[in-house]
Amino acid sequence: MAREQASVLNALDVAKTQWYHFTAIVIAGMGFFTDAYDLFSIANVTKLLGRLYYTQPGSDKPGSLPPDVSMAVNGVALFGTLAGQVFFGWLGDKLGRKRVYGMTLALMVIASLASGLSFGDTPKGVISTLCFFRFWLGFGIGGDYPLSATIMSEYANKKTRGAFIAAVFAMQGFGITVGGMVALIVSTAFDHAYKAPPYNVDAAASLPPQADYVWRIILMFGAVPAAMTFYSRAKMPETARYTALVAKNAKQAAVDMSKVLQVELEVDEQPKSCERASNSFGLFSKEFARRHGLHLLGTCATWFLLDVAYFSSNLFQKDIYTAVGWLPPAAEMNAIHEVYAVATAQVLIALCGTVPGYWFTVALIDTLGRFFIQLMGFFFMAVFMLALAIPYDHWTKKENRIGFLVMYALTFFFANFGPNATTFIVPAEIFPARLRSTCHGLSAAAGKVGAIIGMLGFLYAAQSKDPEKTDAGYPPGIGMKNALAMLGVSNFVGMLFTLLVPEAKGKSLEEMSRENEEEEGDETAKTSASRTTINPV
């Protein structure tokens, strides 16, 4: 690595925490706020969609989404996210983080608004349009994963890098919470404005026509936080690490960094890079496989296994609450009040388990390390999942429902004070700059494969073994007890794959990727390195 590159990167590693670090956290974090809002708010409105478009006149139960429709509505955004993670991850390494960053946000804003404007003369038409726009919403969300993580890791100093990246990801917790709160506010307003009886009192009147606006408003609100940060993203400079290591322009990197961080770098001339030829290997090369093959397997496998459990639990909270009797039977509520009940449960779980878990990670990751937190999180997720599954009949009794809520919240706490945060952080720290965004995108995409498998599997597996108790259109499954047990087992396997992931605490990105290795014997390149001075402002 050329000396002027090393000087720029060292200045980043030792820079004191400054105001721009927090500005970057907010700019990147609001993307994740929007990501979580958009991905998980659909769980608050799927029961309403079932009532609106699939209620059969004369039925003793309100309508619910058929299995294939439910899979499409819940899963299409995940398919889009998977595609976006791979595509924008690759594009971020080819074109630069800054040039691609605004594209993802614009796509999220447009698709969020379009989702709420889904149209059609038939239920099939409305749902098809909704799925189309949610795919592109997911595509934009997918791009935000590798770009936000990579940008924050490349701006941060090595002492607090883990906390900074974790703080960006922690905005996901607020996105989930606000998604539930928006659903609470909208459903409360409509419930008071349009009084409706429960379904078992008057089936037709329990579904006022105005309920169609409820889900649209909830989904469209996701565009607001994303739009608020669009200008700030457009003004962010390219990361100094990308400019110095990938674009090979250390002088421009110094200029860009001096604008936003309180250090001044002066590079007199731009010598040829003396990066080793072996440091130019590609993603599919033998050298990459030798150096980082197991690392990429570890980041992909752990994220895959985490999302099998995490997304199935999150997207189907409403079904879990209903199964244990924490939510009233659907027939005892009107359509709008059911949205309120589901959202209340989501907000309580988020406030009790999800949000605190994220911020425990922020506070402790640079002390305890990524490896310890991930291993601990997988372990306790497995323990609490099995503690819910094995004595499942105990938790379904009315007097034990609060205990169920506490145990269930603890699984989310240790997911977020554990692998849900660390699987996002580590891929942004251990791969070379020219492949960092790509490898993060691949790791995240593996997670979304797990989320899709978990979602589809849980949708069917959690159905009751008794054909009389399954949701309309679903075959009997293995039951909620066995489904939760399977999620617990996947967490134990995640512990094993964690052993493949290296510890990055306190190390520079170049140490982890080994980009700071110079070609031995290349004294000419070394002595031609420019004079570089670092002057604190």
C-alpha positions as CSV (number, residue, x, y, z in Angstrom):
1,M,0.0,0.0,0.0
2,A,1.4,3.4,-1.0
3,R,2.5,5.6,1.9
4,E,0.1,8.5,1.0
5,Q,-2.8,5.9,1.1
6,A,-1.6,4.7,4.5
7,S,-1.5,8.2,5.8
8,V,-5.1,8.9,4.8
9,L,-6.4,5.6,6.2
10,N,-4.5,6.0,9.4
11,A,-5.9,9.4,9.9
12,L,-9.4,7.9,9.6
13,D,-8.5,5.1,12.1
14,V,-7.3,7.5,14.8
15,A,-9.7,10.4,14.2
16,K,-11.6,11.4,17.3
17,T,-15.3,11.0,17.3
18,Q,-16.7,14.1,15.7
19,W,-20.1,15.6,14.9
20,Y,-20.0,14.3,11.3
21,H,-19.8,10.7,12.6
22,F,-23.2,11.3,14.3
23,T,-24.5,13.0,11.2
24,A,-23.5,10.0,9.1
25,I,-25.2,7.7,11.6
26,V,-28.5,9.6,11.2
27,I,-28.3,9.8,7.4
28,A,-27.5,6.1,7.0
29,G,-29.7,5.1,9.9
30,M,-32.9,6.8,8.5
31,G,-32.5,4.5,5.6
32,F,-32.7,1.5,8.0
33,F,-35.5,3.1,9.9
34,T,-37.4,3.1,6.6
35,D,-36.3,-0.4,5.7
36,A,-37.7,-1.8,9.0
37,Y,-40.9,0.2,8.8
38,D,-41.6,-1.0,5.2
39,L,-40.6,-4.6,5.7
40,F,-42.4,-5.2,9.0
41,S,-45.5,-2.8,8.8
42,I,-47.0,-5.3,6.3
43,A,-47.6,-7.6,9.3
44,N,-49.9,-5.1,10.8
45,V,-52.2,-5.0,7.8
46,T,-52.3,-8.5,6.4
47,K,-55.3,-9.5,8.5
48,L,-57.1,-6.4,7.3
49,L,-56.3,-7.2,3.7
50,G,-57.8,-10.7,4.3
51,R,-61.0,-9.2,5.6
52,L,-61.3,-6.6,2.9
53,Y,-60.7,-8.8,-0.1
54,Y,-61.4,-12.4,0.9
55,T,-64.4,-12.4,3.3
56,Q,-67.0,-14.9,2.2
57,P,-70.6,-13.7,2.9
58,G,-72.2,-16.0,5.5
59,S,-69.0,-17.3,6.8
60,D,-68.7,-17.7,10.6
61,K,-65.1,-16.3,10.5
62,P,-63.8,-13.2,8.8
63,G,-61.8,-13.6,5.6
64,S,-58.1,-14.3,5.6
65,L,-55.5,-14.2,2.9
66,P,-55.3,-17.6,1.0
67,P,-51.9,-19.3,1.5
68,D,-50.5,-18.3,-1.9
69,V,-51.6,-14.7,-1.5
70,S,-50.3,-14.5,2.0
71,M,-46.9,-15.8,0.8
72,A,-46.9,-13.3,-2.0
73,V,-47.8,-10.3,0.2
74,N,-45.4,-11.2,3.0
75,G,-42.6,-12.5,0.8
76,V,-42.4,-10.5,-2.4
77,A,-40.5,-7.6,-0.6
78,L,-38.0,-10.2,0.6
79,F,-37.4,-11.4,-2.9
80,G,-36.9,-7.8,-4.0
81,T,-34.5,-7.2,-1.0
82,L,-32.4,-10.2,-2.0
83,A,-32.1,-9.0,-5.5
84,G,-31.3,-5.5,-4.4
85,Q,-28.6,-6.6,-2.0
86,V,-26.7,-8.5,-4.6
87,F,-27.1,-5.9,-7.4
88,F,-26.5,-2.7,-5.4
89,G,-23.7,-4.4,-3.4
90,W,-21.9,-5.1,-6.6
91,L,-22.7,-1.6,-8.0
92,G,-21.4,0.1,-4.9
93,D,-18.0,-1.4,-5.5
94,K,-18.0,-0.6,-9.2
95,L,-19.4,3.0,-9.2
96,G,-18.7,4.1,-5.7
97,R,-20.8,4.2,-2.5
98,K,-22.0,7.8,-3.0
99,R,-23.2,7.5,-6.6
100,V,-25.4,4.5,-5.8
101,Y,-26.6,5.6,-2.3
102,G,-29.2,8.1,-3.6
103,M,-30.7,5.6,-6.0
104,T,-31.8,3.2,-3.3
105,L,-33.5,5.9,-1.3
106,A,-35.4,7.4,-4.3
107,L,-36.6,3.9,-5.1
108,M,-37.8,3.4,-1.5
109,V,-39.7,6.7,-1.5
110,I,-41.4,6.0,-4.9
111,A,-42.3,2.4,-4.1
112,S,-43.7,3.2,-0.6
113,L,-46.1,5.8,-2.0
114,A,-47.0,3.5,-4.9
115,S,-47.7,0.6,-2.5
116,G,-50.4,2.6,-0.8
117,L,-51.9,3.6,-4.2
118,S,-52.3,0.0,-5.4
119,F,-55.3,-0.3,-7.6
120,G,-57.6,-2.8,-9.3
121,D,-61.2,-3.7,-9.9
122,T,-60.9,-7.1,-8.2
123,P,-59.1,-8.4,-5.1
124,K,-56.6,-10.1,-7.4
125,G,-55.9,-6.9,-9.1
126,V,-55.3,-4.9,-5.9
127,I,-53.0,-7.6,-4.4
128,S,-51.1,-8.0,-7.7
129,T,-50.4,-4.3,-7.9
130,L,-49.4,-4.2,-4.2
131,C,-47.0,-7.1,-4.7
132,F,-45.5,-5.4,-7.8
133,F,-44.7,-2.2,-5.9
134,R,-43.5,-4.1,-2.8
135,F,-41.0,-6.0,-4.9
136,W,-39.4,-2.7,-6.1
137,L,-39.6,-1.4,-2.5
138,G,-37.7,-4.4,-1.4
139,F,-35.2,-3.9,-4.2
140,G,-34.4,-0.4,-2.9
141,I,-34.3,-1.6,0.7
142,G,-31.8,-4.4,-0.4
143,G,-29.4,-1.8,-1.7
144,D,-29.4,0.1,1.6
145,Y,-27.9,-2.9,3.5
146,P,-24.5,-3.1,1.9
147,L,-24.2,0.6,1.2
148,S,-25.1,1.9,4.7
149,A,-22.9,-0.7,6.4
150,T,-19.9,-0.1,4.1
151,I,-20.2,3.7,4.2
152,M,-20.3,3.8,8.0
153,S,-17.5,1.3,8.4
154,E,-15.3,3.4,6.0
155,Y,-16.0,6.7,7.8
156,A,-15.5,5.3,11.3
157,N,-12.4,5.1,13.4
158,K,-11.2,1.7,14.5
159,K,-11.9,2.3,18.2
160,T,-15.6,2.9,17.9
161,R,-16.4,1.5,14.5
162,G,-18.5,-1.4,15.8
163,A,-20.7,1.0,17.8
164,F,-21.2,3.4,14.9
165,I,-22.3,0.6,12.5
166,A,-24.5,-0.9,15.2
167,A,-26.1,2.5,15.8
168,V,-27.0,2.7,12.1
169,F,-28.6,-0.8,12.3
170,A,-30.3,0.1,15.6
171,M,-32.5,2.5,13.7
172,Q,-34.3,-0.6,12.5
173,G,-35.7,-1.1,16.0
174,F,-37.2,2.4,15.9
175,G,-38.6,1.7,12.4
176,I,-40.4,-1.4,13.7
177,T,-41.7,0.6,16.7
178,V,-42.9,3.6,14.7
179,G,-44.5,1.2,12.2
180,G,-46.6,-0.2,15.0
181,M,-47.3,3.3,16.5
182,V,-48.5,4.6,13.1
183,A,-50.8,1.6,12.8
184,L,-52.1,2.3,16.3
185,I,-52.8,6.0,15.5
186,V,-54.4,5.4,12.2
187,S,-56.5,2.5,13.4
188,T,-57.6,4.4,16.5
189,A,-58.6,7.4,14.5
190,F,-60.7,5.3,12.0
191,D,-62.2,3.1,14.7
192,H,-63.5,6.2,16.5
193,A,-64.6,7.9,13.4
194,Y,-66.4,4.9,11.9
195,K,-68.0,2.9,14.7
196,A,-68.3,-0.8,13.7
197,P,-69.6,-3.8,15.6
198,P,-67.5,-7.1,16.0
199,Y,-67.8,-9.6,13.1
200,N,-69.8,-12.1,15.2
201,V,-72.4,-9.3,15.9
202,D,-72.8,-8.0,12.4
203,A,-70.4,-9.4,9.8
204,A,-71.2,-6.8,7.1
205,A,-71.1,-3.8,9.3
206,S,-67.8,-4.9,11.0
207,L,-66.0,-4.0,7.8
208,P,-66.7,-0.3,7.0
209,P,-65.7,0.8,3.5
210,Q,-63.3,3.4,5.0
211,A,-61.1,0.5,6.3
212,D,-59.6,0.4,2.9
213,Y,-57.8,3.6,3.6
214,V,-56.2,2.3,6.8
215,W,-53.7,-0.1,5.2
216,R,-52.9,2.4,2.4
217,I,-52.0,5.2,4.9
218,I,-49.9,2.9,7.0
219,L,-47.8,1.7,4.1
220,M,-47.4,5.1,2.4
221,F,-46.1,6.7,5.6
222,G,-42.9,4.8,5.1
223,A,-41.9,7.3,2.4
224,V,-41.7,10.2,4.8
225,P,-38.5,9.4,6.8
226,A,-36.7,8.4,3.6
227,A,-37.6,11.6,1.8
228,M,-36.4,13.7,4.7
229,T,-32.8,12.4,4.3
230,F,-32.6,12.4,0.5
231,Y,-30.8,15.8,0.3
232,S,-28.3,14.9,3.0
233,R,-27.4,11.7,1.2
234,A,-26.9,13.5,-2.0
235,K,-24.4,15.9,-0.3
236,M,-22.3,13.1,1.4
237,P,-18.8,12.9,-0.1
238,E,-17.5,9.5,-1.3
239,T,-15.8,7.6,1.4
240,A,-12.0,8.2,1.7
241,R,-11.3,4.5,1.7
242,Y,-13.1,3.9,-1.6
243,T,-11.4,6.9,-3.2
244,A,-7.9,6.0,-1.9
245,L,-8.0,2.2,-2.3
246,V,-10.4,1.6,-5.2
247,A,-10.3,4.8,-7.2
248,K,-6.5,5.1,-6.4
249,N,-6.8,8.8,-5.7
250,A,-5.4,9.5,-2.2
251,K,-5.2,13.3,-2.9
252,Q,-9.0,13.5,-3.5
253,A,-9.6,11.2,-0.5
254,A,-7.7,13.7,1.6
255,V,-9.6,16.6,0.3
256,D,-13.0,14.9,0.8
257,M,-12.1,13.8,4.3
258,S,-10.9,17.3,5.3
259,K,-14.3,18.7,4.4
260,V,-16.3,16.6,6.8
261,L,-13.8,15.6,9.5
262,Q,-11.7,18.0,11.5
263,V,-8.3,16.8,10.2
264,E,-6.4,18.4,7.3
265,L,-4.3,16.2,4.9
266,E,-1.9,17.6,2.4
267,V,-0.7,15.3,-0.3
268,D,2.0,16.9,-2.5
269,E,2.0,14.3,-5.4
270,Q,0.3,11.2,-6.4
271,P,2.8,8.3,-6.9
272,K,1.9,5.0,-8.4
273,S,0.2,2.6,-6.1
274,C,2.5,0.0,-4.7
275,E,-0.2,-2.3,-3.8
276,R,0.8,-6.0,-4.3
277,A,-0.5,-7.7,-7.3
278,S,-1.9,-10.4,-5.0
279,N,-4.0,-7.7,-3.4
280,S,-5.8,-7.2,-6.7
281,F,-7.5,-10.6,-6.7
282,G,-11.2,-10.9,-7.7
283,L,-14.2,-12.4,-5.9
284,F,-14.0,-15.7,-7.8
285,S,-10.2,-16.1,-7.6
286,K,-8.3,-18.8,-5.7
287,E,-6.6,-16.1,-3.7
288,F,-9.9,-14.8,-2.4
289,A,-11.0,-18.3,-1.6
290,R,-7.7,-18.8,0.3
291,R,-7.9,-15.6,2.3
292,H,-11.6,-15.0,2.7
293,G,-13.5,-18.0,1.5
294,L,-14.3,-19.3,5.0
295,H,-15.0,-15.8,6.2
296,L,-17.6,-15.4,3.5
297,L,-19.1,-18.8,4.2
298,G,-19.3,-17.8,7.9
299,T,-21.0,-14.4,7.3
300,C,-23.5,-16.0,4.8
301,A,-24.3,-19.0,6.9
302,T,-24.8,-17.1,10.1
303,W,-27.0,-14.5,8.5
304,F,-29.0,-17.2,6.8
305,L,-29.7,-19.1,10.0
306,L,-30.4,-15.9,12.0
307,D,-33.0,-14.8,9.5
308,V,-34.8,-18.1,9.3
309,A,-35.7,-17.5,12.9
310,Y,-35.9,-13.8,13.1
311,F,-38.1,-13.0,10.1
312,S,-40.5,-15.9,10.6
313,S,-41.0,-14.7,14.2
314,N,-41.4,-11.0,13.2
315,L,-43.6,-11.4,10.2
316,F,-45.9,-13.9,11.9
317,Q,-46.1,-12.3,15.4
318,K,-49.8,-11.9,14.9
319,D,-50.3,-15.6,14.3
320,I,-48.2,-16.5,17.4
321,Y,-50.2,-14.2,19.6
322,T,-53.5,-15.6,18.3
323,A,-52.3,-19.2,18.8
324,V,-51.5,-18.6,22.5
325,G,-54.7,-16.6,23.0
326,W,-53.0,-13.2,23.6
327,L,-55.1,-11.7,20.8
328,P,-58.9,-12.1,20.9
329,P,-60.4,-14.3,18.2
330,A,-60.9,-12.5,14.9
331,A,-64.7,-12.8,15.0
332,E,-64.8,-10.9,18.3
333,M,-63.3,-7.7,16.7
334,N,-64.2,-5.5,13.8
335,A,-61.7,-5.1,11.0
336,I,-60.1,-1.8,12.1
337,H,-59.8,-2.8,15.8
338,E,-57.9,-6.0,14.7
339,V,-55.3,-3.7,13.2
340,Y,-55.1,-1.9,16.5
341,A,-54.7,-5.2,18.5
342,V,-52.0,-6.6,16.2
343,A,-50.1,-3.3,16.3
344,T,-50.3,-3.0,20.1
345,A,-48.6,-6.4,20.4
346,Q,-45.9,-5.4,17.9
347,V,-45.1,-2.2,19.8
348,L,-45.0,-3.9,23.2
349,I,-42.5,-6.6,21.9
350,A,-40.4,-3.9,20.2
351,L,-40.2,-1.7,23.3
352,C,-39.6,-4.6,25.7
353,G,-37.1,-6.6,23.6
354,T,-36.2,-5.4,20.2
355,V,-35.1,-1.8,20.8
356,P,-33.2,-2.4,24.0
357,G,-31.3,-5.3,22.4
358,Y,-30.0,-3.0,19.6
359,W,-28.7,-0.4,22.0
360,F,-27.0,-3.0,24.3
361,T,-25.1,-4.0,21.2
362,V,-24.2,-0.3,20.5
363,A,-22.9,0.1,24.0
364,L,-20.9,-3.1,24.4
365,I,-19.8,-4.3,21.0
366,D,-16.4,-2.5,21.1
367,T,-15.9,-3.9,24.6
368,L,-17.1,-7.5,24.4
369,G,-16.4,-7.9,20.6
370,R,-18.4,-9.2,17.7
371,F,-17.7,-12.9,18.2
372,F,-18.8,-13.1,21.8
373,I,-22.0,-11.1,21.3
374,Q,-23.0,-13.2,18.2
375,L,-22.2,-16.5,20.0
376,M,-24.1,-15.4,23.1
377,G,-27.1,-14.1,21.1
378,F,-27.5,-17.4,19.1
379,F,-27.2,-19.4,22.3
380,F,-29.9,-17.5,24.2
381,M,-32.2,-17.3,21.2
382,A,-32.1,-21.0,21.0
383,V,-32.7,-21.4,24.8
384,F,-35.7,-19.1,24.8
385,M,-37.2,-20.6,21.6
386,L,-37.0,-24.1,23.1
387,A,-38.3,-22.8,26.4
388,L,-41.4,-21.6,24.6
389,A,-41.7,-24.7,22.5
390,I,-41.1,-27.6,24.9
391,P,-43.8,-26.6,27.5
392,Y,-45.9,-24.9,24.8
393,D,-49.2,-26.1,26.3
394,H,-48.3,-24.3,29.5
395,W,-47.9,-21.0,27.8
396,T,-51.3,-21.2,26.1
397,K,-53.1,-21.1,29.4
398,K,-54.6,-17.7,30.2
399,E,-52.7,-17.2,33.4
400,N,-49.4,-17.8,31.7
401,R,-49.7,-15.4,28.8
402,I,-47.7,-12.6,30.4
403,G,-44.9,-15.1,30.9
404,F,-45.1,-16.1,27.3
405,L,-44.8,-12.4,26.3
406,V,-41.7,-12.0,28.5
407,M,-40.0,-15.1,27.1
408,Y,-40.9,-14.1,23.5
409,A,-39.5,-10.6,24.0
410,L,-36.3,-12.1,25.3
411,T,-35.8,-13.9,22.0
412,F,-35.9,-10.6,20.2
413,F,-33.7,-9.0,22.8
414,F,-30.9,-11.5,22.3
415,A,-31.5,-11.5,18.5
416,N,-30.6,-7.8,18.5
417,F,-28.1,-8.0,21.3
418,G,-26.6,-10.7,19.2
419,P,-26.5,-12.0,15.7
420,N,-29.1,-9.7,14.1
421,A,-26.7,-6.8,14.7
422,T,-23.4,-8.6,14.3
423,T,-24.2,-10.3,11.1
424,F,-24.8,-6.8,9.7
425,I,-21.6,-5.4,11.1
426,V,-18.9,-8.0,10.5
427,P,-19.2,-8.3,6.6
428,A,-18.5,-4.5,6.4
429,E,-15.2,-5.0,8.3
430,I,-13.4,-8.0,7.1
431,F,-13.3,-7.9,3.3
432,P,-11.1,-5.7,0.9
433,A,-12.4,-2.3,0.0
434,R,-12.9,-3.2,-3.7
435,L,-15.1,-6.2,-2.7
436,R,-16.5,-4.9,0.6
437,S,-19.9,-3.8,-0.6
438,T,-20.3,-6.9,-2.8
439,C,-19.4,-9.3,0.0
440,H,-21.8,-7.6,2.4
441,G,-24.5,-7.8,-0.2
442,L,-23.9,-11.5,-0.7
443,S,-24.0,-12.1,3.0
444,A,-27.2,-10.1,3.4
445,A,-28.7,-11.9,0.4
446,A,-28.0,-15.2,2.1
447,G,-29.9,-13.9,5.1
448,K,-32.9,-13.1,2.9
449,V,-32.8,-16.6,1.5
450,G,-33.1,-17.7,5.1
451,A,-35.9,-15.2,5.7
452,I,-37.8,-16.5,2.7
453,I,-37.4,-20.1,3.7
454,G,-38.4,-19.3,7.3
455,M,-41.4,-17.3,6.2
456,L,-42.7,-19.9,3.8
457,G,-41.9,-22.8,6.1
458,F,-43.4,-21.1,9.2
459,L,-46.6,-20.1,7.3
460,Y,-47.4,-23.8,6.7
461,A,-45.5,-25.5,9.5
462,A,-47.1,-23.5,12.3
463,Q,-50.6,-24.6,11.3
464,S,-52.4,-26.8,13.7
465,K,-52.1,-30.6,13.4
466,D,-55.9,-30.6,13.7
467,P,-57.5,-30.0,10.3
468,E,-60.5,-28.3,12.1
469,K,-58.2,-25.6,13.6
470,T,-56.1,-24.6,10.5
471,D,-56.6,-21.3,8.8
472,A,-58.8,-21.4,5.7
473,G,-57.0,-22.9,2.7
474,Y,-54.1,-24.3,4.7
475,P,-53.3,-28.0,5.1
476,P,-52.5,-29.3,8.6
477,G,-48.9,-28.4,9.8
478,I,-46.6,-29.6,12.5
479,G,-48.1,-27.1,15.0
480,M,-46.7,-24.0,16.7
481,K,-44.8,-26.0,19.3
482,N,-42.8,-27.9,16.8
483,A,-42.3,-24.9,14.6
484,L,-40.8,-22.9,17.5
485,A,-38.6,-25.9,18.3
486,M,-37.2,-26.0,14.8
487,L,-36.3,-22.3,15.0
488,G,-34.5,-23.0,18.2
489,V,-32.4,-25.7,16.5
490,S,-31.5,-23.3,13.7
491,N,-30.0,-20.9,16.3
492,F,-27.8,-23.7,17.7
493,V,-26.5,-24.4,14.2
494,G,-25.8,-20.6,13.9
495,M,-23.5,-20.9,16.9
496,L,-21.3,-23.5,15.0
497,F,-20.9,-21.3,11.9
498,T,-20.0,-18.3,14.1
499,L,-16.7,-20.1,14.6
500,L,-15.8,-19.2,11.0
501,V,-16.1,-15.5,11.6
502,P,-13.0,-13.5,12.7
503,E,-12.9,-10.9,15.4
504,A,-12.5,-7.3,14.2
505,K,-12.6,-5.4,17.5
506,G,-10.0,-2.7,17.7
507,K,-8.4,-3.6,14.3
508,S,-8.4,-1.4,11.2
509,L,-10.3,-2.4,8.1
510,E,-6.9,-2.8,6.3
511,E,-5.6,-5.2,9.0
512,M,-8.7,-7.4,8.6
513,S,-8.6,-7.4,4.8
514,R,-4.8,-7.5,4.7
515,E,-4.8,-4.6,2.3
516,N,-1.9,-3.0,4.2
517,E,0.6,-5.6,3.0
518,E,3.2,-4.1,0.7
519,E,5.2,-5.8,-2.0
520,E,8.5,-6.9,-0.6
521,G,11.6,-5.5,-2.2
522,D,9.7,-2.7,-4.0
523,E,11.9,0.0,-2.5
524,T,11.6,2.3,-5.5
525,A,7.9,2.6,-5.0
526,K,8.3,3.2,-1.3
527,T,10.9,5.9,-1.7
528,S,8.8,7.7,-4.3
529,A,5.9,8.1,-1.9
530,S,4.9,11.7,-1.4
531,R,5.4,13.9,1.7
532,T,2.1,13.7,3.6
533,T,1.3,15.8,6.6
534,I,-1.6,15.5,9.1
535,N,-2.6,18.7,10.8
536,P,-5.4,18.5,13.4
537,V,-7.8,21.4,13.1
